[in-house]
Amino acid sequence: MEKWKLIQRHASYLWRAQTKYQVHSPFVFEFMEEVLDDKRHYYAFDELEVLRTTLKKNKSPLKKQDFGAGSLITNTKNTTIAEIAKYNQSHPRVGQMLFRLINWQKPKHLVELGTAFGVTTLYQALASLNGKMTTIEGCEATAKVAQASFDVVNAKNIDLIVGQFDEVLADVLEKLPRLDYVFIDGNHRKEPTLKYFEMCLPYINNDSIFVFDDVRWSSGMNEAWQTIKAHSKVKLTLEVFDVGIVFFRAEQKEKEHFELLPSKIKPLNSLLLK
Ligand SMILES: C[S@@+](CC[C@H](N)C(=O)[O-])C[C@H]1O[C@@H](n2cnc3c(N)ncnc32)[C@H](O)[C@@H]1O
């Protein structure tokens, strides 16, 4: 039943999603040009995909801790770096989209919840060399691999905090001079997602950007996403693939929501709707 609902949510997104040829908002059109339809290839992409491939081939054992509600470790399983690298990281297209988003908007103080092995962290941090990324990972063994990834790439602008979100997020936020950007990609359930959203809200400025991964993958995440979209402080939301992007810009007078896809994925839109 849940699987069927998931298919329905994805299918209706694909059906409804607009390309830049249908979008009238100048800000969203710029997002499409600079982020979704941007064809520039960056050297960092090659370096990070080599890193991902190396991780996927690494058969070294890893003790993975999983987390439940509160600060409970619900399970520790023996697995390998390769297994986690295959199933526990965002797709390259998400990393590259976040790179472009950051390269466009230039947030300086960035936070990520859920580091995994740090490939997506690096996509974001390398797009913001004048900024600082604070990333939080609860599983100690996973965090060790992430730190090794940051060292290999010689990334100097990442602060890796090992700890559970419930225990460390408040302190991380309190110490930041500003919260320009947050990527929430850890505990993919409704209540924790809404809790982290609410915790981050007091720190926003006009240009802050919040990004949520997997906004459609379960009914709970979908409900959390609908609640976030409806929040009075949220002015503009974009849904791209599985990712939800939130803006708080006062320039956005009326609340708007867009479901978007790169033009190359819906080529007919450009022929019929230009
Ligand atoms: C989906 S992965 C992150 C993927 C990564 N952001 C990327 O895009 O490749 C989620 C990570 O969050 C960590 N995590 C999940 N729940 C957590 C919690 N409550 N506290 C700290 N870390 C948590 C997991 O150990 C896992 O490594």
The ligand as a MOL file (V3000), in Angstrom:
LIG
                    3D

  0  0  0     0  0            999 V3000
M  V30 BEGIN CTAB
M  V30 COUNTS 27 29 0 0 0
M  V30 BEGIN ATOM
M  V30 1 C 20.8330 9.3290 4.2730 0
M  V30 2 S 22.3290 9.4030 5.1600 0 CHG=1
M  V30 3 C 23.0100 10.9530 4.7250 0
M  V30 4 C 23.4000 11.0330 3.3080 0
M  V30 5 C 24.2180 12.2460 2.9400 0
M  V30 6 N 23.6530 13.4940 3.4150 0
M  V30 7 C 24.3330 12.3090 1.4290 0
M  V30 8 O 23.6330 13.1240 0.8150 0
M  V30 9 O 25.0700 11.5150 0.8650 0 CHG=-1
M  V30 10 C 21.7850 9.7290 6.7840 0
M  V30 11 C 22.9220 9.7870 7.8020 0
M  V30 12 O 22.4110 10.3930 8.9840 0
M  V30 13 C 22.8720 9.6870 10.1190 0
M  V30 14 N 21.8180 9.8070 11.1400 0
M  V30 15 C 20.5330 9.3220 11.0800 0
M  V30 16 N 19.8500 9.6490 12.1880 0
M  V30 17 C 20.7000 10.3700 12.9640 0
M  V30 18 C 20.5640 11.0090 14.2290 0
M  V30 19 N 19.4260 10.9840 14.9110 0
M  V30 20 N 21.6420 11.6650 14.7180 0
M  V30 21 C 22.8180 11.7120 14.0190 0
M  V30 22 N 23.0200 11.1250 12.8260 0
M  V30 23 C 21.9620 10.4600 12.2940 0
M  V30 24 C 23.0550 8.2550 9.6490 0
M  V30 25 O 24.0290 7.5890 10.4400 0
M  V30 26 C 23.4540 8.4300 8.2010 0
M  V30 27 O 24.8420 8.3830 8.0290 0
M  V30 END ATOM
M  V30 BEGIN BOND
M  V30 1 1 1 2
M  V30 2 1 2 3
M  V30 3 1 2 10
M  V30 4 1 3 4
M  V30 5 1 4 5
M  V30 6 1 5 6
M  V30 7 1 5 7
M  V30 8 2 7 8
M  V30 9 1 7 9
M  V30 10 1 10 11
M  V30 11 1 11 12
M  V30 12 1 11 26
M  V30 13 1 12 13
M  V30 14 1 13 14
M  V30 15 1 13 24
M  V30 16 1 14 15
M  V30 17 1 14 23
M  V30 18 2 15 16
M  V30 19 1 16 17
M  V30 20 1 17 18
M  V30 21 2 17 23
M  V30 22 1 18 19
M  V30 23 2 18 20
M  V30 24 1 20 21
M  V30 25 2 21 22
M  V30 26 1 22 23
M  V30 27 1 24 25
M  V30 28 1 24 26
M  V30 29 1 26 27
M  V30 END BOND
M  V30 END CTAB
M  END
